[in-house]
Amino acid sequence: MSRLQSVIRLHKIYFRNGIYRSFLTNNKNVQSSTDVEFADRGNLRISSGKYARFTDGCAVAEQGDTSVMVTAVSKPKLTPSSFLPLTVDYRQKAAAAGRIPTNFLRRELGPTEHEILVSRVIDRSLRPLFPLGFNYETQLVVNLLAVDGVHDPEILSINAASAALSLSDIPWNGPIGAVRVGLIDNEVIINPSRKELTISDLNLIVVATSQSLVVMLEGFCNNILQQYFLKAIKSGVKECQKIVQSIQQLQKQCGKVKRTFEAKAQPSPELLEAVKTMSIMKLKDILTDFSLDKVSRDEKLREVRTDLLEKLKNGMEVAPSQEDIGEAFNSVGKDVFRELVFETKLRCDGRELDEIRPISCEVNMFNPLHGSALFQRGQTQVLCTVALDSLDSSLKMDQITMLTSGLKEKNFFLHYEFPQYAVNEIERAGGSKRRELGHGALAEKGLRAVVPNDFPFTIRLSSEVLESNGSSSMASVCAGSMALMDAGVPISCHSAGVAIGLLSKYENNDTKHMEDYCILTDILGIEDYLGDMDFKLAGTKKGITAIQADIKIPGLPLKVVMEAVEAATVAKSKIIDIMNNTIDKTRKDVKESWPVTDKIEIPAHKRSRVIGPGGMNLKKIMLDTGAQLSPGEDNIFTIFAPNKCAMDEAVEIINKLIAKEREPQLEFGSIYTAKVVEIRDIGVMVTLYPDMPPALIHNSQLDQRKINHPSVLGLEVGQDLQVKYFGRDPVSGQMRLSRKILFAPPSTVVKNHGHTESS
């Protein structure tokens, strides 16, 4: 094959895969942009047609000097998966802030925790609006082009992703708009700056589509009242409509025609009818047997499914595949489950729609731990433990997160673990998964508002899910709150969380006008899986601290959102009453294992004795007692010790080091005999009395003449010198000694009437 034929063949492949087709379509359209005005916030500009024209869709969102580009690419081949394989890759690039990565390779490595959390937010904002049956692998790459440290790149990323999908030929029922909502002095602020967020009582992301339908909510609050929270949601949804309308205008100008796609094959009507006839009564019996728990219910459903597979394989003329039978069984089971709730207003475990599962609590289970708590809600069981350490153990943020969020370090953080044995499964152990990071971040937000900012220790709260049947992240909030009280952390009050579910009826994706719906309080795992919403809300009896709404349908009316918030508010108050029966205030009688901190003053000239050569004394104190010494201001050092005994031992060692020798009282301006103990390039090290830390006499203070090395004066180790004492440096505490002051100045040169004479 000739070279020309190879090139032609390659171009044909590109055309067949749609690469050039996408490129040429973009080239037909001029670069287009649209502006969204926000009062006193600066305009949001969304543009397309300039960058990444080989992609299916690309958009750039700009506000201030912050710019974010999002590209969307979808494969033309249908995947066999039962869900949409959507991937969102949000990466914070140091180059966008004019920085260089601080790692050894000086380049971006794996995604950070913050990048994973933002990717999840974007994913949850987009996923509900993809059409049913669109199971084509799709990827969105979020590229930070420039970050000014004032305007929020996360909100720009959601809006740019919305525009990229809307302008592409990828089937998607958008657009959506996203804003961040703050609350300062009970006044709602739309898209607050980073500085405003530091004093805001609310940090809430609101994502909505047209007709004021809420698609996603995520945020945390400083224990604000419900009325202000609802006001913030309404204001955010209203502002989102401006962005939606602007993207719609841009879509009309340069948007591509949506591609036709082949939806994943659904079970035939004959198969659905056969499955329904053979299993509907059994399913109803199982789902109305209130004595069954998660394990026994799943086992009985598995038995029905297995029996169905055997019968249908042998009982139909054309034997359906095992996958088709499974799909049909899942579809029939989902319909039966939902219809039973609508008909009976009871759930599969016998609870009313607004009823909470039985709750039991326990604290102080392990004496060596600073704090521990076990929270059991139904068949969801979470163990939380508290570890207190010095402030040096605070969680440090990466440089780009510091720039965008203004947060340098955290002295309170929660780590969430979901081992597979919690659902009776096996999985190879590995690092933290995206789901674990997301649930841990949400539980941490739910507790952050009640933890004091000036606590003298770093708090690590570990949450391990031992059993899971829904809402383990909210159970982590409850267990974490009790564990903090058990550890003696002076939290202001209990914080609890609950998950609210939804079952709804609507036609033609018109969720604005629902025919009927049921709001479920404290949902089970099966209600989450077969339902339309997982609406998690945490807070105290007074107010709200965190929210995360995972919505599986194309938007929720504001009315349903308000009812969900109300249901969660009532439920969390009931849960807090139960928690108060176990522990209702912070432990005052701290355990022997409780760490302690203290401050000690060390004069500047005695620091070297305490620190030792190369920090040797500090390391020895750490190894012998476990205590850590950290320098502060005005000669004040902070001591952290794992317990009171270790503190007493460390203080005793430090006092001995300070008073190791009696320092003679040296008089300012007096002359002393010093012994040379070391010759250096910059001067000589001398001592004035036994056991004294050597002090430096700089070359400039050795002689009236300028010298570059002490050797020119014939100085040797062990030689005695006469020096004059001028006190200590007020900053470093080092002695100020001079030898040259004792020598007569050299012959001076006197200038008189233009003639030079020597005196």
Salt bridges, closest charged atoms under 4 A:
ASP35 OD1 - ARG45 NE 2.81
ASP56 OD2 - ARG259 NH2 3.25
GLU115 OE1 - ARG91 NE 3.41
ASP123 OD1 - ARG127 NE 2.94
GLU137 OE1 - LYS75 NZ 3.45
ASP148 OD2 - HIS151 ND1 2.97
ASP152 OD2 - ARG180 NE 2.51
GLU154 OE2 - HIS114 NE2 2.99
GLU154 OE1 - ARG180 NH2 2.98
ASP169 OD1 - ARG259 NH2 2.99
GLU196 OE1 - ARG41 NH1 2.56
GLU218 OE1 - ARG124 NH2 2.34
GLU218 OE2 - LYS445 NZ 3.16
GLU239 OE1 - LYS242 NZ 3.03
ASP298 OD2 - LYS294 NZ 3.57
GLU299 OE1 - ARG302 NH1 2.59
ASP307 OD2 - LYS282 NZ 3.36
ASP307 OD2 - LYS311 NZ 3.15
GLU323 OE2 - LYS264 NZ 3.55
GLU327 OE2 - LYS264 NZ 3.47
GLU339 OE2 - LYS505 NZ 3.61
ASP349 OD2 - ARG351 NE 2.66
GLU409 OE1 - LYS396 NZ 3.81
GLU427 OE1 - LYS433 NZ 3.42
GLU444 OE2 - LYS410 NZ 2.73
GLU444 OE2 - ARG448 NH2 2.97
ASP486 OD1 - ARG587 NH2 2.51
ASP486 OD2 - LYS591 NZ 3.70
ASP510 OD2 - HIS513 ND1 3.05
ASP522 OD2 - ARG351 NH1 3.68
ASP522 OD1 - ARG357 NH2 2.87
ASP522 OD1 - ARG377 NE 3.66
GLU527 OE2 - ARG347 NE 2.90
GLU527 OE1 - ARG351 NH2 3.99
ASP528 OD1 - LYS552 NZ 2.84
ASP532 OD2 - ARG338 NH2 2.94
ASP534 OD2 - LYS536 NZ 2.77
ASP550 OD1 - ARG124 NE 2.44
ASP550 OD2 - LYS536 NZ 3.66
ASP577 OD1 - LYS541 NZ 2.46
ASP624 OD2 - LYS620 NZ 2.91
ASP648 OD1 - LYS644 NZ 2.89
GLU652 OE2 - LYS656 NZ 3.62
GLU661 OE2 - ARG609 NE 3.08
GLU663 OE1 - ARG609 NH2 3.13
GLU663 OE1 - ARG728 NH2 3.25
GLU678 OE2 - ARG680 NE 3.21
ASP681 OD1 - HIS709 NE2 3.20
ASP703 OD2 - ARG705 NE 3.00
ASP720 OD1 - LYS675 NZ 3.42
